[in-house]
Amino acid sequence: MRINPDFTIQKVGASYLAVPVGETSKQFHGMIRLNETGAFLWNQMTEKDCTEADLVEALLQEYEVEPAVAKTDVHRVVELLKEHHCLV
């Protein structure tokens, strides 16, 4: 899975906001707020095609987190992004 190119992410204060651009902005009139970890995962999926397992591994390499917590966090972020059609 990859980030839909019709979305962009911007840092605003301590948060990151994903917003639609182009044709997608006609259908989705909102923003998705992500924390630093969510933005890290977003960037991973922007750079290359990733599986949830790839994202868990990247999270474990970047942060000191238990594998079970990383897996849960990755799944939660992926489901949020799927729900809002941020992934292709």
N, CA, C and O atoms as a Tinker XYZ file with bonds, in Angstrom:
   352  protein
     1  N      0.842000   -1.179000    0.000000    73     2
     2  CA     0.000000    0.000000    0.000000    64     1     3
     3  C      0.883000    1.236000    0.000000    63     2     4     5
     4  O      1.994000    1.242000    0.528000    81     3
     5  N      0.354000    2.263000   -0.602000    73     3     6
     6  CA     1.042000    3.550000   -0.689000    64     5     7
     7  C      0.054000    4.660000   -0.367000    63     6     8     9
     8  O     -1.161000    4.463000   -0.402000    81     7
     9  N      0.596000    5.825000   -0.053000    73     7    10
    10  CA    -0.246000    6.998000    0.175000    64     9    11
    11  C     -0.813000    7.459000   -1.166000    63    10    12    13
    12  O     -0.095000    7.542000   -2.163000    81    11
    13  N     -2.079000    7.750000   -1.173000    73    11    14
    14  CA    -2.753000    8.309000   -2.340000    64    13    15
    15  C     -2.083000    9.651000   -2.662000    63    14    16    17
    16  O     -1.995000   10.514000   -1.788000    81    15
    17  N     -1.610000    9.842000   -3.900000    73    15    18
    18  CA    -0.932000   11.098000   -4.228000    64    17    19
    19  C     -1.840000   12.323000   -4.175000    63    18    20    21
    20  O     -1.361000   13.452000   -4.284000    81    19
    21  N     -3.145000   12.110000   -4.010000    73    19    22
    22  CA    -4.073000   13.224000   -3.862000    64    21    23
    23  C     -4.154000   13.734000   -2.427000    63    22    24    25
    24  O     -5.048000   14.513000   -2.097000    81    23
    25  N     -3.231000   13.303000   -1.574000    73    23    26
    26  CA    -3.147000   13.802000   -0.201000    64    25    27
    27  C     -1.748000   14.342000    0.052000    63    26    28    29
    28  O     -0.766000   13.848000   -0.503000    81    27
    29  N     -1.675000   15.341000    0.880000    73    27    30
    30  CA    -0.395000   15.884000    1.303000    64    29    31
    31  C     -0.425000   16.028000    2.826000    63    30    32    33
    32  O     -1.495000   16.054000    3.434000    81    31
    33  N      0.727000   16.118000    3.416000    73    31    34
    34  CA     0.809000   16.242000    4.873000    64    33    35
    35  C      1.650000   17.467000    5.207000    63    34    36    37
    36  O      2.670000   17.734000    4.571000    81    35
    37  N      1.203000   18.204000    6.218000    73    35    38
    38  CA     1.900000   19.401000    6.666000    64    37    39
    39  C      2.001000   19.382000    8.187000    63    38    40    41
    40  O      1.083000   18.934000    8.873000    81    39
    41  N      3.121000   19.869000    8.705000    73    39    42
    42  CA     3.285000   19.971000   10.153000    64    41    43
    43  C      2.688000   21.295000   10.612000    63    42    44    45
    44  O      2.999000   22.358000   10.075000    81    43
    45  N      1.825000   21.203000   11.617000    73    43    46
    46  CA     1.201000   22.382000   12.199000    64    45    47
    47  C      1.352000   22.260000   13.707000    63    46    48    49
    48  O      0.653000   21.471000   14.343000    81    47
    49  N      2.257000   23.035000   14.274000    73    47    50
    50  CA     2.544000   22.904000   15.700000    64    49    51
    51  C      3.148000   21.547000   15.972000    63    50    52    53
    52  O      4.119000   21.154000   15.325000    81    51
    53  N      2.581000   20.828000   16.925000    73    51    54
    54  CA     3.084000   19.498000   17.284000    64    53    55
    55  C      2.379000   18.390000   16.506000    63    54    56    57
    56  O      2.726000   17.216000   16.638000    81    55
    57  N      1.390000   18.764000   15.698000    73    55    58
    58  CA     0.619000   17.778000   14.941000    64    57    59
    59  C      0.967000   17.830000   13.463000    63    58    60    61
    60  O      1.611000   18.763000   12.983000    81    59
    61  N      0.523000   16.807000   12.765000    73    59    62
    62  CA     0.655000   16.746000   11.317000    64    61    63
    63  C     -0.753000   16.618000   10.759000    63    62    64    65
    64  O     -1.560000   15.833000   11.257000    81    63
    65  N     -1.041000   17.389000    9.728000    73    63    66
    66  CA    -2.361000   17.353000    9.112000    64    65    67
    67  C     -2.253000   16.824000    7.689000    63    66    68    69
    68  O     -1.490000   17.344000    6.875000    81    67
    69  N     -3.017000   15.796000    7.405000    73    67    70
    70  CA    -3.119000   15.261000    6.056000    64    69    71
    71  C     -4.359000   15.874000    5.429000    63    70    72    73
    72  O     -5.452000   15.795000    5.989000    81    71
    73  N     -4.184000   16.479000    4.276000    73    71    74
    74  CA    -5.298000   17.136000    3.597000    64    73    75
    75  C     -5.358000   16.682000    2.144000    63    74    76    77
    76  O     -4.331000   16.401000    1.525000    81    75
    77  N     -6.575000   16.613000    1.609000    73    75    78
    78  CA    -6.718000   16.210000    0.211000    64    77    79
    79  C     -6.402000   17.371000   -0.723000    63    78    80    81
    80  O     -6.600000   18.535000   -0.376000    81    79
    81  N     -5.913000   17.041000   -1.903000    73    79    82
    82  CA    -5.680000   18.027000   -2.953000    64    81    83
    83  C     -6.255000   17.462000   -4.246000    63    82    84    85
    84  O     -6.588000   16.279000   -4.316000    81    83
    85  N     -6.368000   18.287000   -5.247000    73    83    86
    86  CA    -6.860000   17.815000   -6.538000    64    85    87
    87  C     -8.287000   17.317000   -6.468000    63    86    88    89
    88  O     -9.106000   17.848000   -5.719000    81    87
    89  N     -8.581000   16.288000   -7.257000    73    87    90
    90  CA    -9.932000   15.743000   -7.352000    64    89    91
    91  C    -10.457000   15.220000   -6.011000    63    90    92    93
    92  O    -11.651000   15.314000   -5.727000    81    91
    93  N     -9.578000   14.680000   -5.209000    73    91    94
    94  CA    -9.992000   14.118000   -3.921000    64    93    95
    95  C    -10.577000   15.196000   -3.013000    63    94    96    97
    96  O    -11.458000   14.909000   -2.203000    81    95
    97  N    -10.101000   16.423000   -3.138000    73    95    98
    98  CA   -10.612000   17.507000   -2.282000    64    97    99
    99  C    -12.078000   17.819000   -2.572000    63    98   100   101
   100  O    -12.742000   18.455000   -1.753000    81    99
   101  N    -12.595000   17.382000   -3.725000    73    99   102
   102  CA   -14.003000   17.589000   -4.044000    64   101   103
   103  C    -14.896000   16.596000   -3.310000    63   102   104   105
   104  O    -16.093000   16.835000   -3.145000    81   103
   105  N    -14.311000   15.477000   -2.869000    73   103   106
   106  CA   -15.080000   14.434000   -2.204000    64   105   107
   107  C    -14.846000   14.401000   -0.704000    63   106   108   109
   108  O    -15.746000   14.052000    0.060000    81   107
   109  N    -13.649000   14.760000   -0.282000    73   107   110
   110  CA   -13.288000   14.697000    1.136000    64   109   111
   111  C    -12.993000   16.113000    1.604000    63   110   112   113
   112  O    -12.006000   16.721000    1.191000    81   111
   113  N    -13.858000   16.631000    2.469000    73   111   114
   114  CA   -13.740000   18.017000    2.912000    64   113   115
   115  C    -13.288000   18.077000    4.367000    63   114   116   117
   116  O    -13.980000   18.635000    5.217000    81   115
   117  N    -12.145000   17.508000    4.640000    73   115   118
   118  CA   -11.672000   17.500000    6.013000    64   117   119
   119  C    -10.169000   17.356000    6.067000    63   118   120   121
   120  O     -9.467000   17.477000    5.064000    81   119
   121  N     -9.704000   17.096000    7.268000    73   119   122
   122  CA    -8.287000   16.866000    7.510000    64   121   123
   123  C     -8.153000   15.667000    8.434000    63   122   124   125
   124  O     -9.074000   15.322000    9.173000    81   123
   125  N     -6.996000   15.046000    8.376000    73   123   126
   126  CA    -6.700000   13.939000    9.276000    64   125   127
   127  C     -5.513000   14.379000   10.116000    63   126   128   129
   128  O     -4.456000   14.714000    9.581000    81   127
   129  N     -5.687000   14.377000   11.421000    73   127   130
   130  CA    -4.605000   14.784000   12.317000    64   129   131
   131  C     -3.807000   13.550000   12.722000    63   130   132   133
   132  O     -4.367000   12.547000   13.166000    81   131
   133  N     -2.489000   13.643000   12.559000    73   131   134
   134  CA    -1.592000   12.561000   12.923000    64   133   135
   135  C     -0.566000   13.059000   13.932000    63   134   136   137
   136  O     -0.174000   14.225000   13.916000    81   135
   137  N     -0.142000   12.164000   14.803000    73   135   138
   138  CA     0.957000   12.510000   15.703000    64   137   139
   139  C      2.276000   12.198000   14.996000    63   138   140   141
   140  O      2.276000   11.846000   13.816000    81   139
   141  N      3.383000   12.322000   15.697000    73   139   142
   142  CA     4.697000   12.092000   15.095000    64   141   143
   143  C      4.835000   10.677000   14.544000    63   142   144   145
   144  O      5.402000   10.479000   13.469000    81   143
   145  N      4.321000    9.701000   15.272000    73   143   146
   146  CA     4.402000    8.315000   14.814000    64   145   147
   147  C      3.563000    8.106000   13.564000    63   146   148   149
   148  O      4.007000    7.453000   12.620000    81   147
   149  N      2.366000    8.650000   13.551000    73   147   150
   150  CA     1.511000    8.551000   12.369000    64   149   151
   151  C      2.160000    9.204000   11.158000    63   150   152   153
   152  O      2.075000    8.678000   10.048000    81   151
   153  N      2.808000   10.351000   11.364000    73   151   154
   154  CA     3.500000   11.035000   10.273000    64   153   155
   155  C      4.690000   10.205000    9.788000    63   154   156   157
   156  O      4.968000   10.161000    8.590000    81   155
   157  N      5.391000    9.550000   10.711000    73   155   158
   158  CA     6.497000    8.676000   10.330000    64   157   159
   159  C      5.991000    7.552000    9.423000    63   158   160   161
   160  O      6.597000    7.259000    8.393000    81   159
   161  N      4.884000    6.931000    9.811000    73   159   162
   162  CA     4.312000    5.854000    8.997000    64   161   163
   163  C      3.839000    6.392000    7.647000    63   162   164   165
   164  O      4.025000    5.743000    6.618000    81   163
   165  N      3.231000    7.567000    7.652000    73   163   166
   166  CA     2.793000    8.218000    6.412000    64   165   167
   167  C      3.983000    8.370000    5.469000    63   166   168   169
   168  O      3.902000    8.026000    4.290000    81   167
   169  N      5.081000    8.885000    5.997000    73   167   170
   170  CA     6.266000    9.104000    5.163000    64   169   171
   171  C      6.833000    7.793000    4.617000    63   170   172   173
   172  O      7.319000    7.745000    3.487000    81   171
   173  N      6.769000    6.736000    5.417000    73   171   174
   174  CA     7.216000    5.432000    4.934000    64   173   175
   175  C      6.397000    5.007000    3.725000    63   174   176   177
   176  O      6.942000    4.487000    2.751000    81   175
   177  N      5.084000    5.228000    3.789000    73   175   178
   178  CA     4.199000    4.809000    2.701000    64   177   179
   179  C      4.241000    5.764000    1.517000    63   178   180   181
   180  O      3.764000    5.425000    0.434000    81   179
   181  N      4.803000    6.943000    1.707000    73   179   182
   182  CA     4.985000    7.875000    0.604000    64   181   183
   183  C      6.205000    7.479000   -0.215000    63   182   184   185
   184  O      6.225000    7.620000   -1.437000    81   183
   185  N      7.213000    6.985000    0.476000    73   183   186
   186  CA     8.485000    6.662000   -0.170000    64   185   187
   187  C      8.447000    5.354000   -0.960000    63   186   188   189
   188  O      9.129000    5.221000   -1.976000    81   187
   189  N      7.649000    4.387000   -0.495000    73   187   190
   190  CA     7.638000    3.079000   -1.161000    64   189   191
   191  C      6.355000    2.332000   -0.816000    63   190   192   193
   192  O      5.634000    2.704000    0.110000    81   191
   193  N      6.089000    1.290000   -1.563000    73   191   194
   194  CA     4.959000    0.402000   -1.303000    64   193   195
   195  C      5.280000   -0.408000   -0.043000    63   194   196   197
   196  O      6.351000   -1.010000    0.038000    81   195
   197  N      4.384000   -0.435000    0.933000    73   195   198
   198  CA     4.644000   -1.098000    2.213000    64   197   199
   199  C      3.508000   -2.027000    2.599000    63   198   200   201
   200  O      2.351000   -1.804000    2.242000    81   199
   201  N      3.856000   -3.056000    3.325000    73   199   202
   202  CA     2.859000   -3.892000    3.988000    64   201   203
   203  C      2.806000   -3.454000    5.449000    63   202   204   205
   204  O      3.656000   -2.690000    5.905000    81   203
   205  N      1.812000   -3.937000    6.174000    73   203   206
   206  CA     1.765000   -3.624000    7.605000    64   205   207
   207  C      3.003000   -4.161000    8.305000    63   206   208   209
   208  O      3.533000   -3.516000    9.209000    81   207
   209  N      3.467000   -5.333000    7.897000    73   207   210
   210  CA     4.680000   -5.913000    8.498000    64   209   211
   211  C      5.893000   -5.014000    8.250000    63   210   212   213
   212  O      6.727000   -4.840000    9.138000    81   211
   213  N      5.993000   -4.441000    7.045000    73   211   214
   214  CA     7.087000   -3.511000    6.743000    64   213   215
   215  C      7.030000   -2.301000    7.671000    63   214   216   217
   216  O      8.055000   -1.840000    8.174000    81   215
   217  N      5.828000   -1.799000    7.887000    73   215   218
   218  CA     5.659000   -0.618000    8.733000    64   217   219
   219  C      5.986000   -0.921000   10.190000    63   218   220   221
   220  O      6.584000   -0.094000   10.880000    81   219
   221  N      5.597000   -2.098000   10.658000    73   219   222
   222  CA     5.932000   -2.501000   12.027000    64   221   223
   223  C      7.449000   -2.545000   12.181000    63   222   224   225
   224  O      7.993000   -2.038000   13.162000    81   223
   225  N      8.123000   -3.148000   11.217000    73   223   226
   226  CA     9.588000   -3.248000   11.274000    64   225   227
   227  C     10.235000   -1.866000   11.270000    63   226   228   229
   228  O     11.172000   -1.622000   12.029000    81   227
   229  N      9.751000   -0.970000   10.430000    73   227   230
   230  CA    10.289000    0.395000   10.377000    64   229   231
   231  C     10.079000    1.111000   11.709000    63   230   232   233
   232  O     10.965000    1.820000   12.186000    81   231
   233  N      8.899000    0.920000   12.308000    73   231   234
   234  CA     8.597000    1.542000   13.599000    64   233   235
   235  C      9.518000    1.007000   14.691000    63   234   236   237
   236  O      9.996000    1.767000   15.533000    81   235
   237  N      9.762000   -0.290000   14.675000    73   235   238
   238  CA    10.647000   -0.897000   15.675000    64   237   239
   239  C     12.080000   -0.399000   15.526000    63   238   240   241
   240  O     12.794000   -0.263000   16.519000    81   239
   241  N     12.504000   -0.129000   14.305000    73   239   242
   242  CA    13.856000    0.376000   14.083000    64   241   243
   243  C     13.996000    1.842000   14.477000    63   242   244   245
   244  O     15.073000    2.276000   14.886000    81   243
   245  N     12.912000    2.605000   14.355000    73   243   246
   246  CA    12.966000    4.046000   14.619000    64   245   247
   247  C     12.702000    4.403000   16.081000    63   246   248   249
   248  O     13.295000    5.347000   16.604000    81   247
   249  N     11.820000    3.659000   16.743000    73   247   250
   250  CA    11.382000    3.990000   18.102000    64   249   251
   251  C     11.614000    2.811000   19.042000    63   250   252   253
   252  O     11.639000    1.655000   18.620000    81   251
   253  N     11.779000    3.120000   20.293000    73   251   254
   254  CA    11.846000    2.072000   21.315000    64   253   255
   255  C     10.418000    1.749000   21.731000    63   254   256   257
   256  O      9.813000    2.453000   22.539000    81   255
   257  N      9.902000    0.683000   21.167000    73   255   258
   258  CA     8.517000    0.291000   21.410000    64   257   259
   259  C      8.445000   -1.230000   21.362000    63   258   260   261
   260  O      9.198000   -1.880000   20.636000    81   259
   261  N      7.541000   -1.774000   22.136000    73   259   262
   262  CA     7.329000   -3.224000   22.148000    64   261   263
   263  C      6.694000   -3.654000   20.823000    63   262   264   265
   264  O      5.859000   -2.929000   20.281000    81   263
   265  N      7.070000   -4.806000   20.299000    73   263   266
   266  CA     6.509000   -5.271000   19.023000    64   265   267
   267  C      4.978000   -5.319000   18.997000    63   266   268   269
   268  O      4.370000   -4.959000   17.989000    81   267
   269  N      4.360000   -5.751000   20.074000    73   267   270
   270  CA     2.891000   -5.830000   20.110000    64   269   271
   271  C      2.266000   -4.439000   20.017000    63   270   272   273
   272  O      1.242000   -4.257000   19.360000    81   271
   273  N      2.880000   -3.471000   20.672000    73   271   274
   274  CA     2.384000   -2.091000   20.625000    64   273   275
   275  C      2.565000   -1.528000   19.216000    63   274   276   277
   276  O      1.668000   -0.870000   18.689000    81   275
   277  N      3.721000   -1.784000   18.608000    73   275   278
   278  CA     3.977000   -1.309000   17.247000    64   277   279
   279  C      2.953000   -1.883000   16.277000    63   278   280   281
   280  O      2.433000   -1.169000   15.420000    81   279
   281  N      2.668000   -3.168000   16.412000    73   279   282
   282  CA     1.709000   -3.824000   15.519000    64   281   283
   283  C      0.320000   -3.206000   15.668000    63   282   284   285
   284  O     -0.357000   -2.944000   14.674000    81   283
   285  N     -0.096000   -2.978000   16.898000    73   283   286
   286  CA    -1.403000   -2.369000   17.155000    64   285   287
   287  C     -1.466000   -0.950000   16.600000    63   286   288   289
   288  O     -2.452000   -0.570000   15.969000    81   287
   289  N     -0.414000   -0.167000   16.834000    73   287   290
   290  CA    -0.385000    1.219000   16.360000    64   289   291
   291  C     -0.409000    1.286000   14.838000    63   290   292   293
   292  O     -1.138000    2.092000   14.260000    81   291
   293  N      0.388000    0.440000   14.188000    73   291   294
   294  CA     0.420000    0.420000   12.728000    64   293   295
   295  C     -0.960000    0.062000   12.181000    63   294   296   297
   296  O     -1.454000    0.715000   11.262000    81   295
   297  N     -1.573000   -0.957000   12.735000    73   295   298
   298  CA    -2.893000   -1.368000   12.254000    64   297   299
   299  C     -3.908000   -0.235000   12.417000    63   298   300   301
   300  O     -4.719000    0.007000   11.523000    81   299
   301  N     -3.864000    0.447000   13.537000    73   299   302
   302  CA    -4.799000    1.553000   13.791000    64   301   303
   303  C     -4.617000    2.677000   12.765000    63   302   304   305
   304  O     -5.599000    3.201000   12.240000    81   303
   305  N     -3.377000    3.043000   12.483000    73   303   306
   306  CA    -3.110000    4.110000   11.514000    64   305   307
   307  C     -3.526000    3.671000   10.112000    63   306   308   309
   308  O     -4.150000    4.442000    9.383000    81   307
   309  N     -3.189000    2.452000    9.731000    73   307   310
   310  CA    -3.553000    1.947000    8.406000    64   309   311
   311  C     -5.076000    1.936000    8.233000    63   310   312   313
   312  O     -5.579000    2.339000    7.185000    81   311
   313  N     -5.802000    1.483000    9.238000    73   311   314
   314  CA    -7.268000    1.462000    9.150000    64   313   315
   315  C     -7.838000    2.869000    9.019000    63   314   316   317
   316  O     -8.773000    3.086000    8.249000    81   315
   317  N     -7.290000    3.820000    9.757000    73   315   318
   318  CA    -7.731000    5.218000    9.654000    64   317   319
   319  C     -7.505000    5.742000    8.243000    63   318   320   321
   320  O     -8.386000    6.372000    7.658000    81   319
   321  N     -6.325000    5.481000    7.701000    73   319   322
   322  CA    -6.011000    5.965000    6.359000    64   321   323
   323  C     -6.858000    5.276000    5.296000    63   322   324   325
   324  O     -7.256000    5.911000    4.320000    81   323
   325  N     -7.136000    4.000000    5.469000    73   323   326
   326  CA    -8.030000    3.297000    4.531000    64   325   327
   327  C     -9.428000    3.889000    4.578000    63   326   328   329
   328  O    -10.056000    4.112000    3.543000    81   327
   329  N     -9.904000    4.139000    5.779000    73   327   330
   330  CA   -11.256000    4.680000    5.968000    64   329   331
   331  C    -11.449000    5.997000    5.202000    63   330   332   333
   332  O    -12.531000    6.270000    4.683000    81   331
   333  N    -10.394000    6.798000    5.141000    73   331   334
   334  CA   -10.476000    8.098000    4.481000    64   333   335
   335  C     -9.882000    8.095000    3.074000    63   334   336   337
   336  O     -9.628000    9.153000    2.499000    81   335
   337  N     -9.663000    6.904000    2.525000    73   335   338
   338  CA    -9.187000    6.726000    1.148000    64   337   339
   339  C     -7.841000    7.394000    0.895000    63   338   340   341
   340  O     -7.590000    7.929000   -0.185000    81   339
   341  N     -6.973000    7.353000    1.916000    73   339   342
   342  CA    -5.631000    7.915000    1.785000    64   341   343
   343  C     -4.644000    6.920000    1.192000    63   342   344   345
   344  O     -3.512000    7.282000    0.872000    81   343
   345  N     -5.066000    5.674000    1.045000    73   343   346
   346  CA    -4.153000    4.640000    0.550000    64   345   347
   347  C     -4.592000    4.108000   -0.808000    63   346   348   349
   348  O     -5.782000    4.033000   -1.113000    81   347
   349  N     -3.607000    3.745000   -1.609000    73   347   350
   350  CA    -3.887000    3.113000   -2.902000    64   349   351
   351  C     -3.130000    1.812000   -2.978000    63   350   352
   352  O     -3.216000    1.105000   -3.983000    81   351
